Amino acid sequence: MDRSAFTIPVLAIAVLGVLFESEQLTAPPPPDGKVHVKYWEKWTAFEFDAMKHVVDEFNKSQDKIQVDILSVSGIEDKTLMAISGGIPPDVVGLYGPNVTQYADNHAVIQLDDLCKAGGIKEEDYIPAYWNIGVVRGHLYALPSTPATTALHYNRALFKEAGLDPEKPPKTIDELDAMADKLTKRDANGHVIRTGFMPGEPGWWNWAWGPFFGGKLWDGKDKITINSPDNVKAFEWIQSFSKKWGASALQSFKSGFGQFSSPQNAFMMSQNAMEIQGVWMYNFIHMYAPTLDWAAAPFPAARPDLPNPTVIDLDVLCIPTGAKHQAEAFKFLQYVESQKGLEMLCLGQKKITPLRKVSAGFIEHHPNPYIKLFIDMAYSKTTISTPKLGIWSQYNDEISSAFDSVTLMTKTPKQALDDVQGRMQPILDQYLDRLHLRGEQ
């Protein structure tokens, strides 16, 4: 059967569905004489409300532009489809790892000249965050809300295990020793509490190699997932399964509740230590306000890799084909101001991507460890996703290897060799496409 005969109609139906939905959800602008800027954002609940407040303040600050914000699920795919269908929004809020894919597809416009004319300067931003929006020397995205990660730990469980809650682990060896003391089994040998699990929450399975000094590619033309440092990281990951039993840990984890719920493993004191982002405070405050917890830099795997942290970022882009690009950028200028970003980031209880931080931002921030998370953004060991348009597929492959290692169906070397073998030809094809288009 000719697969293309099946794929093309399905894709067409999907596009038509998105176009229909977008037309239904974005009503025609009222005849008020203003330019209406359509802004699609992925957030919901309090995160959406924080940006809605910024939008409202912008709309009140002048009388020529009206930004209409809409919460859109599955925004990465729907925006691409809307762009291909000729009815993109004027502004879209994406995730940092989406930027390279969108730039590869020419789906968002370059912002270099607009920023230069509009006074938005690279030197005003924390370098790690500005850099996420840059692909092959051009700027395609501006930061909205950033994050860093740190070790979150349960002070009460530390005390119960005879550990000093004022002295969290500083090295991986210390983390392992403390995790052993914090892990508990019942009378039947079932794990009923873990001190630490590399797979909880499981959002950064790809990052463990870099925590140990590994690289995911050489920045040129070679996948490097099976390098010795990456293998060492996955050997450490597998050590938990060897120590406590792969099936025992899987069975225990299957009882965890959803992240955003009172049954979250950390908030239920089922997992004593875990890597989490600055946003974790929001959910602790919401679902476990009496939890005795603290945050500290994640332990170093090597002395030359101090204070490792995953850099995460939400971004703002102007899609290719947007009808009101100039007006959209006026809105971005407002958001990117110190006032706009601090309003947004304080509303979401995150850090700001700007170097300059007002005393009031820190003073009024409810997260007691906000200064730590800001400092972590300047760490020498910041870890972010590689700038590859094939990242989604690569990430899936690493997660699959992670699962096979934790389940002990493969050795770390076997699992990473398999990823290497599958991804190198895909990278080769990807780079060939860029080269043919004159972009590599």
C-alpha positions as CSV (number, residue, x, y, z in Angstrom):
1,M,0.0,0.0,0.0
2,D,1.2,3.5,-0.9
3,R,1.6,5.1,2.6
4,S,1.7,8.6,1.1
5,A,-1.9,8.1,-0.2
6,F,-2.9,7.6,3.4
7,T,-0.7,10.2,5.1
8,I,-1.5,13.2,3.0
9,P,-5.3,13.1,3.5
10,V,-4.9,12.5,7.3
11,L,-2.5,15.4,7.5
12,A,-5.0,17.6,5.5
13,I,-7.8,16.6,7.9
14,A,-5.6,17.4,10.9
15,V,-4.7,20.8,9.5
16,L,-8.4,21.6,8.7
17,G,-9.3,20.6,12.2
18,V,-6.8,23.0,13.7
19,L,-7.9,25.8,11.3
20,F,-11.5,25.2,12.3
21,E,-10.7,25.2,16.0
22,S,-8.6,28.4,15.7
23,E,-11.4,30.2,13.9
24,Q,-13.9,29.0,16.5
25,L,-11.7,30.0,19.4
26,T,-10.6,33.4,18.1
27,A,-13.7,35.4,17.3
28,P,-13.4,38.3,14.8
29,P,-12.1,41.5,16.4
30,P,-14.6,44.1,17.4
31,P,-14.8,47.3,15.3
32,D,-12.9,49.4,17.9
33,G,-10.3,50.8,15.6
34,K,-7.5,48.9,17.3
35,V,-5.1,46.4,15.8
36,H,-5.9,43.1,17.4
37,V,-2.9,40.9,18.1
38,K,-3.7,37.1,18.4
39,Y,-1.5,35.6,21.1
40,W,-1.5,31.8,21.7
41,E,-0.1,30.5,24.9
42,K,0.3,27.0,26.3
43,W,-0.3,27.9,30.0
44,T,-3.4,27.2,32.0
45,A,-4.5,28.0,35.6
46,F,-2.4,30.4,37.6
47,E,0.4,30.5,35.0
48,F,-2.1,31.6,32.4
49,D,-3.6,34.2,34.8
50,A,-0.1,35.7,35.4
51,M,0.4,36.3,31.7
52,K,-3.2,37.5,31.3
53,H,-2.4,40.2,33.9
54,V,0.6,41.3,31.8
55,V,-1.6,41.4,28.7
56,D,-4.2,43.4,30.5
57,E,-1.6,45.9,31.7
58,F,-0.2,46.3,28.2
59,N,-3.7,46.8,26.7
60,K,-4.4,49.5,29.3
61,S,-1.0,51.2,28.7
62,Q,-1.9,52.4,25.2
63,D,-5.0,52.7,22.9
64,K,-3.8,51.4,19.5
65,I,-3.2,47.7,20.1
66,Q,-5.4,45.1,21.7
67,V,-3.7,41.7,22.6
68,D,-6.1,38.8,22.7
69,I,-4.6,35.9,24.6
70,L,-5.8,32.4,24.2
71,S,-4.8,29.2,26.1
72,V,-4.1,26.5,23.5
73,S,-3.3,22.9,24.3
74,G,-0.7,21.0,22.2
75,I,0.6,24.4,21.1
76,E,3.7,23.1,19.3
77,D,1.8,21.1,16.7
78,K,-1.2,23.3,16.4
79,T,0.9,26.4,15.7
80,L,2.9,24.6,13.0
81,M,-0.4,23.5,11.4
82,A,-1.9,27.0,11.6
83,I,1.3,28.5,10.0
84,S,1.1,26.0,7.2
85,G,-2.6,26.8,6.8
86,G,-2.0,30.5,6.5
87,I,-3.7,31.6,9.7
88,P,-1.0,31.8,12.4
89,P,-1.4,33.8,15.6
90,D,0.7,37.0,15.8
91,V,2.5,35.8,19.0
92,V,3.0,32.3,20.3
93,G,4.4,31.0,23.6
94,L,6.6,27.9,23.0
95,Y,9.0,25.8,25.0
96,G,12.8,26.4,24.6
97,P,13.5,23.1,23.0
98,N,11.0,24.0,20.2
99,V,13.0,26.9,18.9
100,T,15.5,25.1,16.7
101,Q,12.7,23.0,15.1
102,Y,10.7,26.1,14.3
103,A,13.8,27.9,13.0
104,D,14.6,24.9,10.8
105,N,11.1,25.0,9.4
106,H,11.2,28.8,8.9
107,A,8.1,28.9,11.0
108,V,9.1,31.9,13.2
109,I,10.8,35.1,12.1
110,Q,14.2,36.3,13.0
111,L,14.1,39.0,15.7
112,D,17.7,40.4,15.4
113,D,16.8,43.6,13.6
114,L,13.6,44.2,15.5
115,C,15.5,43.8,18.8
116,K,18.3,46.1,17.7
117,A,15.8,48.8,16.7
118,G,13.6,48.2,19.8
119,G,16.4,48.4,22.4
120,I,16.3,44.7,23.5
121,K,19.9,43.9,24.2
122,E,21.6,40.5,24.8
123,E,23.7,42.0,27.6
124,D,20.6,42.7,29.6
125,Y,19.8,38.9,29.9
126,I,21.4,36.0,31.8
127,P,23.5,34.4,29.0
128,A,22.0,30.9,29.4
129,Y,18.5,32.2,28.7
130,W,19.3,34.5,25.8
131,N,21.3,31.8,24.1
132,I,18.3,29.4,24.0
133,G,16.6,31.7,21.5
134,V,19.6,31.8,19.2
135,V,19.9,29.3,16.3
136,R,22.9,29.4,13.9
137,G,23.7,33.0,14.9
138,H,20.2,34.5,14.7
139,L,17.6,35.2,17.3
140,Y,14.3,33.6,16.9
141,A,12.8,33.7,20.4
142,L,12.8,35.9,23.5
143,P,12.6,34.6,27.1
144,S,9.3,34.7,29.0
145,T,9.6,32.6,32.2
146,P,12.8,30.8,33.0
147,A,13.7,28.2,35.5
148,T,16.6,26.4,37.1
149,T,16.6,23.1,39.0
150,A,17.9,22.1,42.4
151,L,17.7,19.3,44.9
152,H,14.5,19.5,46.9
153,Y,14.6,17.5,50.1
154,N,12.4,16.6,53.0
155,R,13.9,18.0,56.2
156,A,11.6,15.9,58.5
157,L,12.7,12.7,56.8
158,F,16.3,13.8,57.2
159,K,15.8,14.1,61.0
160,E,14.0,10.8,61.2
161,A,16.9,9.1,59.4
162,G,19.5,10.7,61.7
163,L,20.7,13.1,59.0
164,D,21.4,16.8,59.5
165,P,18.7,18.8,57.5
166,E,21.2,21.7,57.4
167,K,23.7,19.6,55.6
168,P,22.3,18.3,52.3
169,P,24.5,16.2,50.1
170,K,27.2,18.0,48.1
171,T,28.5,15.1,46.0
172,I,26.9,12.2,44.3
173,D,28.6,9.8,46.7
174,E,27.0,11.7,49.6
175,L,23.6,11.6,47.8
176,D,23.9,7.9,47.5
177,A,24.8,7.4,51.1
178,M,22.0,9.6,52.3
179,A,19.5,7.9,49.9
180,D,20.4,4.6,51.4
181,K,19.6,5.8,54.9
182,L,16.3,7.4,53.8
183,T,15.0,4.4,51.8
184,K,12.7,2.1,53.7
185,R,11.2,-1.4,53.2
186,D,8.2,-2.9,55.0
187,A,8.3,-6.3,56.9
188,N,7.7,-8.1,53.6
189,G,10.7,-6.4,51.9
190,H,8.6,-4.0,49.8
191,V,10.0,-0.6,49.2
192,I,7.7,1.9,50.9
193,R,10.0,5.0,50.7
194,T,12.9,6.0,48.5
195,G,15.7,8.3,49.4
196,F,16.2,9.3,45.8
197,M,15.1,8.0,42.4
198,P,16.8,9.2,39.1
199,G,13.5,8.5,37.3
200,E,11.4,10.8,39.6
201,P,9.9,13.0,38.2
202,G,11.6,11.7,35.0
203,W,11.5,14.9,33.0
204,W,15.3,15.2,32.5
205,N,16.4,11.6,31.8
206,W,18.5,13.1,29.0
207,A,20.4,15.4,31.4
208,W,22.1,12.7,33.6
209,G,24.9,12.3,31.1
210,P,25.7,16.0,31.2
211,F,25.5,16.0,35.0
212,F,28.5,13.5,34.8
213,G,30.3,15.6,32.2
214,G,28.9,13.8,29.1
215,K,27.8,15.5,25.9
216,L,24.9,14.5,23.7
217,W,26.6,15.6,20.5
218,D,29.9,17.3,19.6
219,G,28.1,20.4,18.2
220,K,29.1,19.5,14.7
221,D,28.3,16.2,13.1
222,K,28.6,13.4,15.7
223,I,26.2,11.9,18.3
224,T,28.2,11.2,21.5
225,I,25.6,9.5,23.7
226,N,27.8,6.4,24.3
227,S,30.8,8.3,25.5
228,P,32.4,7.1,28.8
229,D,31.0,9.9,30.8
230,N,27.4,9.2,29.6
231,V,27.9,5.5,30.2
232,K,29.1,6.3,33.8
233,A,26.0,8.3,34.4
234,F,23.7,5.4,33.3
235,E,25.7,3.0,35.4
236,W,24.9,5.2,38.3
237,I,21.2,5.2,37.3
238,Q,21.2,1.4,37.1
239,S,22.9,1.1,40.5
240,F,19.5,2.0,42.2
241,S,17.9,-0.9,40.4
242,K,20.7,-3.3,41.4
243,K,20.5,-2.1,45.0
244,W,16.8,-2.1,45.6
245,G,15.5,-4.3,42.8
246,A,14.2,-3.1,39.4
247,S,10.7,-4.6,39.9
248,A,10.5,-3.4,43.5
249,L,11.2,0.2,42.4
250,Q,8.8,0.0,39.5
251,S,6.0,-1.4,41.7
252,F,6.6,1.4,44.2
253,K,6.6,4.1,41.6
254,S,3.4,2.8,40.0
255,G,1.6,4.0,43.1
256,F,2.7,7.6,42.8
257,G,0.1,10.2,42.1
258,Q,0.2,12.9,39.4
259,F,2.7,15.6,39.7
260,S,0.1,18.4,40.2
261,S,-1.8,16.7,42.9
262,P,-1.7,16.1,46.7
263,Q,-0.5,12.5,45.9
264,N,2.7,13.8,44.4
265,A,5.4,11.4,45.7
266,F,7.6,14.2,47.2
267,M,4.7,15.9,48.9
268,M,3.4,12.6,50.2
269,S,6.9,12.0,51.7
270,Q,7.3,8.8,49.6
271,N,10.4,10.2,48.0
272,A,12.8,12.1,50.3
273,M,14.9,13.9,47.7
274,E,14.4,14.8,44.1
275,I,15.5,17.2,41.4
276,Q,12.9,19.8,40.7
277,G,12.5,23.3,39.3
278,V,11.8,26.7,40.9
279,W,8.1,26.1,40.2
280,M,8.0,23.3,42.8
281,Y,7.2,25.8,45.5
282,N,3.9,26.6,43.9
283,F,2.7,23.0,44.2
284,I,4.1,22.4,47.7
285,H,2.3,25.6,48.8
286,M,-0.9,24.4,47.1
287,Y,-1.0,20.8,48.1
288,A,1.3,20.3,51.1
289,P,1.7,23.7,52.9
290,T,2.9,22.1,56.1
291,L,5.7,20.1,54.4
292,D,9.1,20.7,56.0
293,W,11.3,21.0,53.0
294,A,14.4,22.8,51.7
295,A,16.3,23.3,48.4
296,A,20.0,23.2,47.7
297,P,22.3,22.9,44.7
298,F,22.2,19.4,43.2
299,P,25.2,17.3,44.2
300,A,28.2,17.4,41.9
301,A,29.3,14.2,40.2
302,R,32.8,15.5,39.8
303,P,34.7,18.4,41.6
304,D,35.0,20.2,38.2
305,L,31.2,20.1,37.7
306,P,29.9,22.2,40.7
307,N,26.3,23.3,41.2
308,P,24.9,21.5,38.1
309,T,21.5,22.7,37.0
310,V,19.1,22.2,34.1
311,I,18.2,25.4,32.4
312,D,14.6,25.5,31.3
313,L,12.8,28.3,29.5
314,D,9.5,29.4,28.0
315,V,9.8,31.6,25.0
316,L,7.9,34.1,22.9
317,C,8.0,34.0,19.1
318,I,6.4,35.8,16.1
319,P,5.2,33.1,13.6
320,T,6.0,33.5,9.9
321,G,3.0,34.9,8.1
322,A,1.7,36.7,11.2
323,K,-0.5,39.6,10.0
324,H,0.5,42.1,12.7
325,Q,4.3,41.6,13.2
326,A,5.1,45.2,14.1
327,E,2.3,45.4,16.7
328,A,3.2,41.9,18.0
329,F,6.8,43.1,18.6
330,K,5.4,46.2,20.5
331,F,3.8,43.8,22.9
332,L,7.0,41.8,23.2
333,Q,8.9,45.0,24.0
334,Y,6.5,45.5,26.9
335,V,6.8,41.9,28.2
336,E,10.6,42.0,27.9
337,S,10.9,45.2,30.0
338,Q,12.0,44.8,33.6
339,K,8.5,45.7,34.7
340,G,6.8,43.3,32.4
341,L,9.1,40.3,33.1
342,E,9.0,40.8,36.9
343,M,5.3,41.1,36.8
344,L,5.0,37.8,34.8
345,C,7.7,35.9,36.7
346,L,6.5,37.0,40.1
347,G,3.0,36.0,39.1
348,Q,4.2,32.5,38.2
349,K,6.6,32.5,41.2
350,K,9.7,31.9,39.0
351,I,12.9,33.7,38.5
352,T,13.5,36.5,35.9
353,P,15.7,36.0,32.9
354,L,17.2,39.5,33.2
355,R,20.5,40.2,34.9
356,K,19.0,43.2,36.7
357,V,16.6,42.2,39.4
358,S,14.7,44.7,41.6
359,A,15.0,44.5,45.3
360,G,11.2,44.2,45.4
361,F,11.1,41.2,43.2
362,I,13.2,39.2,45.7
363,E,11.6,40.8,48.7
364,H,8.1,40.0,47.7
365,H,8.8,36.6,46.2
366,P,7.1,33.8,48.2
367,N,9.7,31.1,47.4
368,P,12.1,31.2,50.3
369,Y,14.9,29.8,48.0
370,I,14.4,32.2,45.1
371,K,17.9,33.6,45.5
372,L,19.3,30.1,45.1
373,F,17.5,29.6,41.9
374,I,18.6,32.9,40.5
375,D,22.3,32.1,41.5
376,M,22.0,28.7,39.8
377,A,21.4,30.4,36.4
378,Y,25.0,31.7,36.6
379,S,26.4,28.3,37.4
380,K,29.4,27.0,35.4
381,T,27.5,23.7,35.0
382,T,24.3,24.8,33.3
383,I,22.7,22.0,31.2
384,S,20.3,22.6,28.4
385,T,18.9,20.7,25.5
386,P,21.0,20.5,22.3
387,K,20.1,22.7,19.4
388,L,18.9,20.1,17.1
389,G,15.7,20.0,15.0
390,I,15.6,16.2,15.7
391,W,15.7,16.7,19.4
392,S,12.3,15.3,20.1
393,Q,13.2,12.0,18.5
394,Y,16.6,12.0,20.2
395,N,15.0,12.7,23.6
396,D,12.6,9.8,23.0
397,E,15.5,7.4,22.3
398,I,17.4,8.5,25.4
399,S,14.2,8.0,27.5
400,S,13.8,4.5,26.0
401,A,17.5,3.7,27.0
402,F,16.8,5.1,30.5
403,D,13.9,2.7,30.8
404,S,15.8,-0.3,29.6
405,V,18.7,0.5,32.0
406,T,16.4,0.9,35.1
407,L,14.5,-2.3,34.2
408,M,17.9,-4.0,33.7
409,T,17.0,-5.4,30.3
410,K,20.2,-3.9,28.9
411,T,23.6,-2.8,30.3
412,P,24.2,1.0,30.2
413,K,26.8,0.5,27.4
414,Q,24.4,-1.7,25.3
415,A,21.5,0.8,25.8
416,L,23.6,3.8,24.8
417,D,25.3,2.0,21.9
418,D,21.9,1.3,20.5
419,V,20.9,4.9,20.7
420,Q,24.2,5.9,19.1
421,G,23.5,3.5,16.2
422,R,20.0,4.7,15.6
423,M,20.6,8.4,16.0
424,Q,23.8,9.0,14.0
425,P,22.2,8.2,10.6
426,I,19.3,10.5,11.6
427,L,21.7,13.3,12.5
428,D,23.5,12.7,9.2
429,Q,20.3,13.1,7.2
430,Y,19.3,16.2,9.2
431,L,22.6,17.9,8.6
432,D,22.5,17.0,4.9
433,R,19.1,18.7,4.6
434,L,20.4,21.8,6.3
435,H,23.4,21.8,4.0
436,L,21.3,21.5,0.9
437,R,19.3,24.5,2.1
438,G,22.5,26.5,2.7
439,E,21.9,26.6,6.4
440,Q,24.8,24.5,7.6
